Amino acid sequence: MLSFAPLTLFICVTEGELGDHEGTGGGWCAVHHVDGIRVLREGRKSPDLAIAKIDDHPTVHLSAAVGSTQRHHAGFNIEGIAFLGLCVHWRRHEKRAKGNDTQENYDGEKKRLDEPVDLHRNSSLSGTILQECRGRTQGPHSRRFLRHARRRSDQRYGRAVIVKSCHSDAARQRNLASRCAVNRAILHDLPQITPLRPPSGVNFPALPVFLNSSPWRVILKDLCTTLILILCFSTAPALAQGSAGDQTKKPLTIEAIFAEGGITGRPPEAAQWSPDGSKLSFVQRDDAGEHGELWYVDTATGEKKVLVSEAKLAALAPDATKIKDEREKERVTRYHVAAYVWSPDSKSLLFNSQGQLWIYSLENGTAVQFTSSPDPTQDPKFAPDGTHIAYVRKHNLFVQPMAAQDGKPLTADSDENILNGEVDWVYAEELSVRSNYFWSPNSKEIVFLQMNEKPVPTYPIVDWLPTHPKVDQEKYPKAGDPNPVVRVGVAATKGGKPKWITLTNDTDIYIPRFGWVRDGILWAEVLNRAQDTMDLYFVDAKSGHSRKVLTESSPGSWVDVNDVFRVLKSGDRFLWSSWRDGHTHLFLYSFDKQNPLGAEAKLDRQLEKGDYEVLSVEAVDENAVYFVANQGGYRQRNVFSVNLDGSGLRRLSQQDGWHSASFSENGAHWLDRYSNVTTPPQWAMCAVSGPCNKVWESRGVADYGLVAPKYLDFKADDGSTLYGQLFLPPDTPAGKIPVIVHVYGGPAAQLVTDAWEGTTGLFHQRLLREGFAIFTVDNRGTPYRGRAFSASIRHEFGAIELKDQLGSLTQVLAQYPQLDKDRVAMWGWSNGASMTLYAMTHSDAFKAGVSVAPVTDYRNYDTIYTERYMGLPKDNAKGYDEGAVTKTAAQLHGALLLVHGTSDDNVHFQNSVQMIDALIKADKHFELMIYPNKTHGIAGKSARTHLFQMIEEHFERELK
């Protein structure tokens, strides 16, 4: 196939009587600049479309869809020409007017299409787009065809281009033809073109097009209009960066992006280190999850082998996609529930297969069923000495000896509201609690948290699909509601009643973390309801006596849960984190080993400091701490180590981008999970003092020609630096570029990262090909920028965030004048959905918006998250009122698409229902899509494909 710069073909109608079906007159159209799988489009919403496919045998299938009901199709086999498009606006106006629009006339015209025609070309074709037509088709059919054509291009035609038809008056047509001619329309030596039949499934009547020999003209017989065929091209001045590479880009269809495994393939899951540090194990499945094996990498040799075969793994650890209940499926995948657990001696594995436990021996490759109760078990754990396994069943804690047939309960509460060692929804979601019990080092006792949910209100999750809907009552404390009442208990493995620990007289508290300092001594973090003070307690497990040894307080902001607490092997020091100096850093404390409750802990030293955040601690030994931080760039994540004396800070990860780490128990090796914005995830096993060996990598994306962002800095009105990124279309359109702002904006996540953005990022790459720009900025209130930056939104959701979004948008529009300030949209999910609604009801900057699963009034959201940032509703009624978008629905500007799943147990469907009611009462029109039984993530191939098709079509319709 020849390689040349993009070609543009115009059909200019010289007589006005060939109007559309509604008789507007002056119909004409143009094929836009084609780069292989994308067209740069200008004009208005509701364009008619044509679809062309370029396959491996340079065949172009072209369907021209114009007017309202009269549409045409023509196909050509073009040898040696990479791209050619034809769009003709045709109507048998005179015949219809005279009543002669007969089947006989039509059949005659159709027959003539089958006659061979010749077209010759110059041997040195090259050109760039010279002119594009702009306009708008009218009538209700064009929008419907737009959706039909786009879906066909996605699902059937593969490498597809979209072509627009336009209207103009006769003067404008002549002007266009003249400008084409001025630019040297050259028509020579074009090869023979053989007409083809329409592609399967496209039922448009054939178009009678005749291409005569020199001089080149298009003759449309039996029509009262002469069409002039003009091939406009010129040598591309920038041919070096022309379309040759673009022509080879793979298509980015929505179906492919959201298919099982997607573009980059399904990543490994359930990665774990064996306790002896000799093996890194993980589950690797095929894209559909139908076939999988448990693999391991030998740390000594780097050799990769199968640990558990496919047949055995299918029975012991079935794929989470097999779970039918959407809420349970999301819990397992979102919280990364372990598929298996290593035994302490590294000789066997414990599997939880659909609620029943199995022990798999690595020595002989056999599995023995360990539990057989009809009631499912969860969260199983080996005792440190390997003699027992503990688990939770029916809200109670059980222990079972390895040789026993069944377990014995350590707690015996029959009330469904009492959870012993089990995690409720709000602790799991907002405090990242994954387990609520822990073995003592000597295996003789278990410390656990009991949660009493009696005072917590319920929210109905309704399954609307059965004839008689089913209702599940979810315990869910909304802002200001009572929380579960919690207390710490200690149970002996041999049995007996638990011993209850009183840490404080205040019962309206959170206990997000606890465990063992050593045998007989406990530790626990206690967070007050306002979440601005956290106390660390040491407890004598035998007597129940406790002492507060450290207090972390942050008036005017909040205190995050401390995941850093580690007791060193010496038994007299522990690690702690704090943002007391404005950023989260590491601190080393000491205490009396012989009498831990004798005095408060003593600060020895701060281990590191600077204008960055420590994000997690991955390992501690007697010499160093290994941690992840954004030192060196807010958009980066890297792995570091620092000595316990505060010296020797060094970076372990090598490549710039986004790293997460998991260290072996002996600290000799670590798993490096890495990506950057254009490199999908890859795994490597690294020696702490040596090289890394690749374990797994995603399918490559080099053939997709992904666009890298322009990283930008902006200034907020208080002088703060805001970090943003701008993705521009890979080719420059003739007109201005519509902008889509992707937003989150809340305190739980940042979007501007040098990290692989998964399916969302690939969807944005698709939008780039469609001619949109994608802009993102992390406003004040987003995390990982230090206390002052994050806490700037304290007690006020919406106003500051929008101010930063609009200010940054103004700055980027000034820096890039090719962006169209009159065609800007916003979209977001969860907090980003709330921000989208807030922006569309508090400004007129956005012509369109998509809001997926929004909180519309924070009185509807849970206690822990909401009160951390907004306080209690009774103490901050003004802040809650001003952040509720339901109260400003009458101020909605722009075209809104509102989306929600009916089984969303995180941000309840109630939020969107309240917004719908407010919009209706305000006489505001909007679009709505609900997904039955889908949770907050609206997961699944069908739902995701449908959703993102809707989002794309919304932007196409409203911004083009």
N, C-alpha and C positions, 0 to 999 in steps of 0.2 A: 504494500500500500504506500502511495506517495505520502511524503510528509511536507506539509506546507502550512502557512499561517491561516487563521480562520477565514472562511468564505461567507459572504453575505449575498443572498439572492433576493431581488425585489420583483414583484409583479405590480406594475402601476396601471390602474384602470383609467383610461382617457375619457370615457363618457360616463356621465352621472347616472344613467338609467339602470345600471347594474347595482341597485341598492340591496339592502338586506331584506329579509322576509317581511319586515314591517314597513318597507318602502322608504327608508331614510335616504337612500340614494348615495352616490359617490363612494361605493365600497372599494376599499383597497387594503392590502395587507403586506406584511413583510416577514421574512424569516430573520430572526435575530442572530447575533454573533454566536456561533457555535464553537465550543472548545472540546467537544468529544462526549461529554455527558452532562452538559450544562448550557443554558442559554442566559445571556444577560438581558433582562427584561425591563422595559420601562413602560409606563402607561398608567392605567387605572385599574381598579378592582373589576372583577368579573370578566376577564378576557376569555375569548374563545381560544381553543388550543389546537395545535397539531402535534402529533407524536412521531418521532423518527427513531428507528433503531439502527445502530451501526454494528454489524456482527463481524465475525472473523473473515468473511468472504466479501468484503466491502459491499454489502447489500443494505440499501436504505428502504425501509418501509415508511411511507409518509401518509398520514391521514390528515386532511385539511378539514377543519371544523369551523364553519363560519356562518354568520347570520344567526337565526334562532332555530328554525326547524330544518332548513335546507343545509345539509352538510355533505361533504364529498370525500372520497378516498382515492389516492393514486399511489402505486408502488413502482419503484424503478430499481433495476439491477445496474449499478454504476461501477464500471471497472476502472480502477486506478484513482478514483476520487474519494477522498476520505469523508467529506461532509457536503451535503447538498440539501437544501430545504425548499419547499414550494408551498405557498399558501394562496389559494385563489378564492375570491369572494364572488360566487357565481349564482345567478338566478335566471330562470327562463321567464323573464318578466313579460315579454310580449305574448308568449304562448299562453301563460296563465291568464293574462288580461283578456285574451280572445277566446278563452275556453278550449284551447287546443293542446293543453298539457296532457297528452294522452300517453298510454303505455306504449303505443306504437312509436311515437316520436322518441320517447325515452330509450326504448330498446335499440332504435337505430343509432342514437348517439353512443350508447354503451358499446355497441358492436364496433364502432369506429375506434374505440380506445384500444381494441385488441390488435390494431394494425401496427406493424413495426415502424419505428421512427428513428432517425439518426440525429445525433448531436455530437459535435466534435469540439475538442478543447486544445488550447495552447499547451505546449509541453512544459512550460515553466509557470504553471499556476501558482500564484501566491497572492495573498491579499489580507486586508484587515477590514473591519467594519467601517463603512463610510457614513452611513446614515441609518437611522432607525425611525420607524413610524411610531407615533403615539396616538392613542385614542381609546375608545371604549365601545364595547358592544352592548347592546341593550336587550331587554327581554329576560324572562325568567329562565330560559333554557341554558343560557351561558354558564351560570353558576353550577347547575346540575352537571353539565358536560365537563366543566373544569374538574369536579371531583372524580367523575367517571374516567376522564382521560388520565388524570394523575395516578389513579390507582392502577390503571392498566399499564402505565409506564413503569410503575414500581414493580408490579407483580408479573408482568408478561414480557415486557420488551427489553429488560435488562439495561443496557447502556442507552439511555433515552435522552432526548432533547425535547424541550417544550417550546412551541412556536406560537406567537400571538397574532391574531388578526386585528386590524385597526380600521378606523373610518377617517375620512377627511373630505373636504370639499374639492371641486375640480381644480381650483387654483393651486391648492396645496399639492395635489397629485402631480400637476405639471411641474411644479417647483422641484418635487422629489425626483421626477424623471430627468429633469434638466441637470440637477446636481449629480445624479448617477452618471450621466453622459459625460459631464465635464471631467469626471475622474476616470476616463479611459475604459469604458466598457468594451472589453476585448473578448471576441467569440471566435475561436478557431479550433479546428481539429479535435472536436469533442467525440469520444467513442460512442458506439451504438448503445442505446438504452432500450432494454426490453421491458415492456410493461409487465407487472406482476399482479397477482390477485391480492385482495385485502388480507391482512393477517387474520388468523382464526379469532372469532369473537368480535370483530369489528364489522358492523353491518351498515356501512355508509354506501350510497350509490356511487358508481364510478364516475370520474370526472373526465369529460371529453377534451383532452388537451392534445394539441398537435404541434409538434416542433418541426418546422420546415427546414429545407436546406438554404444555403446562403443566398441572399442576406437573411440573417436569423430573425425570425418573428414567431410569435405564437398566434395561431389562427383558431379561434373557437367558432366552428361552423354552426349555422342556424341560430346564432346569437346576434343581437343588434349592436354589440359592442366589440371593439378591437382592443385586445390586451397586448401590451408591449412587454416583451420579456427582456429584462436588463440584468445582466450579470455584472455586478459592481465589485471591483477589487483593485487593490494596489499593493505594491510590495511593502511588506511589513517592515518598518524601520527598526523594530525591536525583534527581529526574527530569531535572534539568539536566545531569547527567552520566550519564544512563540509557543505554538500549541502542540508541537511534536510530543512533548512530555505529557501535556494535558490529554492528548488523544489516547494515551495508554492508561489513564487513571481508571481504576475499578469503580463501578457504581456504588454509591452509598444509599441503598434503599432502606426504608424504614423497616421492611420485613427482615432484611439481613441484619440490621442493627439489633433488633429485638428478638431474633431467632434464638433458639436454645444454643447456648455457647457463643452466640453473637459473632462479631467480626474477628475478635481476638482469641476465641476459644475459652473453654471453661477452666478457671484456675484450680489448682490443688486446694484441698480443704483439710481441716483438722490436723494441722501440723503440730507435732509434739516431739519433745526430746525424751529419749529413754532416761530413766533416773541415773543410770551409770554413765550417761554422756556419750555412749558409743554409737548411738543411732539417732538420726533425724527421720521421723516417720510422717507420712501424710497420705491422704486418700486422693487418688486421681481417677476421675470418671470421664466418660465421653461427654460430648456436648449435651446429649439428651438425658444423661444421668442413668441410662439403661445398663451400662457396663462400667465397672470400676474395680480397682484393686488398691490394696493398702501397700504402699511402697516404703522402703527405707533407704537412706544413704549412710554408708559406713563412714564414720568420721576419720578412721585410720587410713582407709584406702581410697575413699571418694567413690567407691563402687555403689551403684544403684541396683537394688534387687526388690522382688516382690516378697512382701511379708505375709499377706493374706490374699489368697487367690480370688478371682472374680466370683466364682460360684459360692464360696464361703462368705465373702463380704456381702453379697446380695441378701443373704439370710441374716447375717449378724448386724449389718449397718445399712439398711435400705436408704435410698436417697430421700432427702427431705421433700423433694417434689412429689413423692408418693403420698404425702400427708394430705388428706382431703380437706380438713378443717383449715380455712385460710388464716385464722388467728393463730393457731398452733404452728402452722407452717412459717408464718412470719416470726413468731417467737424463736423458733429453732434456728432460722437463718439469720435473723437480725442480731440475736445475742450469741451466736456461734456456739450453740450447745454442743458439747463434746460428743463425738460419735463413739469414742473408746477412751479407756484409761489404762496407762501402764501400771503394772504391779511394781511394788518397791524394789524387787530384785531383778526387774527388767526381763523376766522369763515368761510372762504371760500378759494377756490383754483382757480387759473387762469391757464387754459390749452391752449396750442397752438397746435391745431390738424390740421396738414397739412396746416398751414398758416391762419387758422381761430381761433379766440379766443373764449373760453367758460368759463363761471363762474359757478363753482360747489359749491353749498351750503352744508356745512357739517351738518347743522341743519336738513334739510329735504332730503338730498341725491339726489337733482335734479340739472341738468345742463342747463344753459341758454346760447344760442349763443350770443356773444357780438359783433363780427364783421361779416360782410357778403359780403365784397368787393371781386370781382373776383381776385384782386391783393393780394398776400399773405402778411401777417405781420410777423415781427420778433422782437426779443428782447423786449417783453412786460414787463412793470413795473408799479406796483401800485404807486400812489402818497402817500407820508407818511401819509396824513390824510385820505386816502382811498376813496377820492371823484372822482378821475380821474385815467385813465390808459393811459400811453404813449406807443408808439410803433413806429417802422420804417416800412415804406411802400414805395416801388418804390424810394428808396434812400432819402426819406424825413422823417422828424420827425412829428408825429401826436400826438394829445391829444384828448381823448374822455371821457366825463363825464359818470359816472356809469349808469345814467338813459337815456343817449342819444342812438340813433340808429346808429350813425356813428361819426367818428372822424373829427377834423379840423386840417389842416396842419399848423405847426409852421414854416416850410420852404416850398418853392415852386419852387425848381430848376427842370427843365425839362431835363437838360443835363445829360446823362447817366454817365458822368465822374465825376459828383459832388456827393459826398456822405455826407449826413447830419446825424450825429449820428450813422452812419453805419461804420463797421470795414472792411478795405480792407484786402487782403490776407497777405501782408508782415507784417503789424502791428500785425495781429492775430498770425502768425507763429513765428515771431522773437522777438516780444515785449510782447507776451502773453496778448494782449489786447482782452478782451471779450465783452466789451461794450464801446460805445463812447458817452454816455449821462447820466446825473445824475440829479435827482430831488433835489431842495433846501429843507432844513428841514421844511420850512413853506408851501411847496407845491405850491408856487406861480411862481416859475421860474424853468427852466431847463438849465443847462450848457451842451454844446455839442461840439464835434470836427467836423469841416468840412474838408473833404479831397478832393482835386482837383487832379484827376488822368490824366488829359489831357496830361501832359508832359511824362507820364510813358509809355515806349514801351510795345507792346503786344507780347505774345507768343502763337502760335496756338496749341491747344489741339485737336487732331484729333480722331474721332471715325471711325475706319476703317471697322467696321462690316457691315454697310448698303451697298447696291449696290452703292449708291452715298455717299461717306464719308461726315460726318458732322464735322464742324470746330467751336470750341469755342475759341474766342480770349481772353486770360487771360492777365490782367494787371500785369506785372511782371518786376520790376526794377532789372536788373543784375548789378553786381559790376561796379561802375563808371557811371551808368545810372542816369537820373533824378529821384528823389523820388516824391511821391505825395506832393503837397504843402498844408500845414495844418494851420488852424487858429481856435481859440476858439470863440464860440458864446454863447450868453445868450438870451433865448427866454422866454417871459412871457406866462404863462398858458392861460391868457385871450386873447392872440393874439397880432398882431403887428409885425413889422419887427424885426429880431434879432439884438442884439447889438454885434459888433465885437470887440474883445480884441486884442491889439497889445502888445505882450510881449517883442519882440526884433526886431531889424531891419533886422536881418539875417533870410532869408526865407528858407535856406537849413538846416532845423532842424527837430528834432523829438519831439513830445509832447506825451510821452507814458502814463502819468498818470496826472489826474486832478480831481477836485471835489470841495466841499464846506468846508471851515473852519467853517463857521456859516452862517446864513442868511445875504446876501449882500456881503460876503467876499469869494473869490475863492482862490484856490491854484492850481499850475501847475508845473510840472517838465519839463524842457526844456533841451534836450540833443543835443550837437553839432554833426555835420556830422561825425567827427572823433571818436565820442563816448568816448572821454577821459575827458570830462567836463560836469557836470550836474548842472544846476541852479534851485533852488526852488524859485518860485515867489508867492507873495500874491497879490491879485487883488481886487480892489473895483468894484463890479459888476455894480453899478449904473453909476459911472463916467468913468469906463474903465481904471483908473489909476492903474499902477502896480509897484511893488518893488521887487527887488531880495533880499531875506532874508538869503540865504545860498548857498554856492557853494561847490560842491564836485568835486575834480580834481584828476586824477591819471595819470600823464605823464609816458609814457613808457609802459602803459598797457591800461586798459579800465575801464569805470564806468558802472556797471550793473544798470538796471532799479530798482528804489527803491520802493519795494512793502510794506515797513514797515510803511510809513508815516501814523500816526494816531493822531488826535487831541483829547486830553483828555477831559473828561466831564467838567473839570474846565474851559476850554475855553482859557487857557493861556499857555499851554504846548503841545508839540508834540513829538512823537517818530520818530527816524531816525536810519538808519543803514549805516555803512561805513566799508571798509576794510583799513582805513587809517593807522592802526597799523600793517597791514600785514594779518589780518584775518577779516572776517565780524562779527561785533559786534554791540550792541545796544547802542544808545546815546539818552539822554533826553535834549530837548531844551525848552526854554521859550521865550515868546514874550509879548508885551504890549496888553492886552486884549481890552483896550479901543481904541487903535490906532495900529492895527496890521501892518500897512504899515509905521509906524513912525520910525522904526529902524530895523537893521538886528536881526535875532534870536540869542539868547544867549545860549551857551552850558552850561547846568547845571552839567551834569556828564555822564560818561560812566557806564552803568549798569552792565556789566560783561565783562570778558576778558579771554584769554587763547589760547592755541594751538588747536583751533577748529573753526568751522564755524557755525554761526546762519543761518539757511536755510529758515525759515519762521516765521512770527509772526501770531499767530492764534487768540489772543484776548488780550485786554487791559482793565483794570478797574482802579479805582482810587488807587488801592493798589499794583497791580502786573501786570507783562507782562507774557503771556504764549506763548512759542515758541518751535520750533523744531530745534535741533542742533545735530551735530555728536560728541559732547563731550563724551569722554570715548572710542572712537574708530572710525576710519575713515569708517569702514564697517557698522557702526551702525547708526540708527536714533532714537532719543528719545525725549520725550516731557518734557519740563522744565518750571519752573516759577521762576521769580526773582522779588523782591520788587522794587518799583520805587525809593527807596533811595539807591539801589544797594546792599542791604542785602538779605539774605535768599534764595540764589540760591538752588533750589531743583529739583530733578527728579521726575516726576509724573508717567511716564510709568514704568512698573514693569519688564517685560521680556526683555532680551537681544534680539536684532534683529532689525526689521525695523518698525517704527511707523509713522503714519501720524495722524493728529488730526483735528477735527472740533468742535468749541465751540458754545454753545448756546449763544444767545444775552445777557442773564442775567449773563452769566459766571458761572453758577452753575454746569453745566454738559458738558461733551465733549464726542465725538465719537472717539474711538481708533480703527484705522485700523492697524492690526498687521500681520506680517508674519516673517519667517526666511527662511534660504536656503532650509530646508527640511520640513517646515510647511507652507502649503498654507494659503491664507488670511483668517482672522477671524475678526469679528467686535464685539466690546463691548461698552456699554454705561457706562460711569464712572462719578461719582460725584467728583468734584474738591477736596473735602475734605473727600471722602469716597471710598467705594468699586466700582468695575466694575461688570456689569452683561452682559453676552454674548447675543448678538443680532443675530448673524449669523456666521456660519463657513462653510468652504469648505468641500466637501467630503474628507474623510480621504485617506491618501496615504501610510499608514503603510504597506499594503500588497504588495507594489511595491518595497520594499527594496531599497529605494533611497540611493545613495552614498553621504556622506557629503564631502566637500572639505577639503584639507589641505591648511590652510592659510599660506602664505609665504611672507617674506620680502626680497627685493633685493636692491642693491645699484646702482644708476646711476653714470655716470662718474663725475658728479659734487658733488657727495656725498649725493644727495637726496635719501630718502627712497622711494622705489616703492612697492606698495602693490599688491600681486598677489594671485591666488588660483589655485590649481591643483586638478583635479578629476582623480582618478585612477580606472581602471576596478575593479569590485567587486571580481574577481578571477585573480590570477596571471598566465598569459600565460607562455608557455614553452619558447618562444622566447622573443625578445624585443618588446616593445609596441609602435605602431605609435601614433603620437601626433597631435592633432588639436588645433591650437591657435585661440581662439575667440577674436576678437578685435573690439573696437570702436575707442578709441584713441583720440577723439576730445574734444573740450571745452564744449560740451553740456551735457555730460553724463559720469557717472562712471559705470563700469561693476562689479567690485569686491565689492560685498555687501553681508551682511548676510540677504538677502531678497529672497523671493520666485521669481524665474525667469520666471514663467509662462510657456508658450508652448516652448519657446526656451530652458529653463532649462530642461524640460521633454525630448525634443529632444536630448539634450546632455546626459541625463541619458540613453536614448536608445543607443546612440553611445558607452557609457561606456560598456554596455552589449555586444556590438559587438566587444569589445576588444580595443577600442581607449582610449587614455587619452585626457582630455580636459584641456587646460591651458589658463589662462587669466591674464593679468597684466595691471594696469592703469598707463600709461606712463606720463611723464611730459606733461603739457598742458590739462590734464583732470581736472574737476572742484572739488571744495570743499576741496582744500588743501592749501588755502591761495594764496595771490597775486603773490608771487615770483614763486611758482610752476606752477600756471595756466598760467601766462604771459610769461613763458619761450619760448613759441612758437610764440610770437608776430612777425608778418610779415614773418613767415616762417612755412609753413605747410609741414610736412613729415619727414624731416631729423632727428630732435630730437626725434620725436615719434618712428621712426624706430630704432634709436640707442638704445632707452630704451627697445623696444620689443626684439631686437636681444641680447642685454646684459643680460636681464632677462632670455631669453631662454637658453643662454649659461650657466647661473648659475643653472637653474633648471635641465638641462641635466647633469650637474656635480653632483648635489645633488641626483639625481635619475638615476643611471646608467642603470636601466631597460628600460628607454625611448630610443627610436631609433632616433638618430640624422639624419639619412638618410631618415626617413619617417616622415616628418613634413609638415603639411598643415596649411593654415590660411583661415579664413572666417569672413565676416562681412557684415553689412547692413549700407547703407547711408554713414556716415563718416567712419565707419568700412569697407565698401566696397571700399572706396577711399584708405584707408590704406592698404587693401589687394593688390590692384593694385600697389600702391607705393612700397610695400615690394617685390612683385614679379618682379618689373622692376628695383629695386635698390639693390637686393641681390640674392644669389642663395641658400638661406637656406630653401626654401619652395618647396617641390616637387609638391604641388597642391594648388589651391586656389579657393574660391567661392566668387564672388563680386556681391552683390545684391543692385541695385539702387545706383551706385556710382556717385559722382562728379568727373569728369575726368579732368576738367580745371576750376578753381574757378572764372574765368571770366564769366562762365555760371551760377553762383549761385547768390542769391539775395544780394542786397546792405547791408542790416542791419547786417546780420550774417557775411558775408564775410569781409566787411570793418572794422568791430569791431576788428577782429583779424589780417587781412592782410593789412589794409589801402586801399587807392584807387589804382587801377591799374596803373594810370599815375605816382604815387609816389613810387610804389614798383613793377615795371615791372619784375625785377630779381626774386623777391620772387614768383610772379605768375607763371613765366616761369618754375622755378625749382620745383614747386609743381604740374605742369600739367603732368599727366602720359601719355597723348597722345604724348608728345614729347619724351618719353623714351620707347615707345612700342617695339622698336627693341631690347631692353634689357630684354624682358620677359623671365623668367625662370619658368619652371613648367607647369603643366596642369591647364588651367584656364577655369572655368565655369562663364560666364557673364550673369546676369539676370536683367531684367528691365520691368516695366509696361508702356504701351504706353500712359496712361493718367496721368502719374505722374506729378502733378502740383507743386510739391515741388522741387525735383531733376529731371529736365526734361529728358525725353527719349533721347533728343539731346546729352546728355553726353555720353551715351553708343554708339550711332550712330557714334560720333566722334572717340571713342575708337576703334570701329569695323573697321572704315576706316584706322586708323593708324596701327592696327595690320595686316590688309590685305596688306597694302603697305610695311610693314616690313617682309612679308612672314612668319607670325607667325600663327600657328594653335591654335584654341581654340574652346570651346563649347559655344553656345548661346541659351538662352531661353527668349522669350518675352511673356508677359501676356497682351492680348488685353483688353483695357479699364480699366486696373487695375492702381490704384494710388500708392503712395509711399509705402503703407503698404502691397500691394498685398494681400488684405483681402479676406476672404471667404473660406469656407471649401474645395471646389474643388481645388482652386488655391493653397492654403497653402499645402494641401496634396500632390499635384503634385510637388510643388516646393521642399518640404523637402524630398520627395522620390528621386528627382534628386540630391539633395545635398548629401544625404547618399550614393547613388550609385556612385557618383563621387569620394567620399572618399574611398569606397570599392574598386573601380577599380584602383585607382591611388596609394593607400597606402598599399594594401594587396598583 
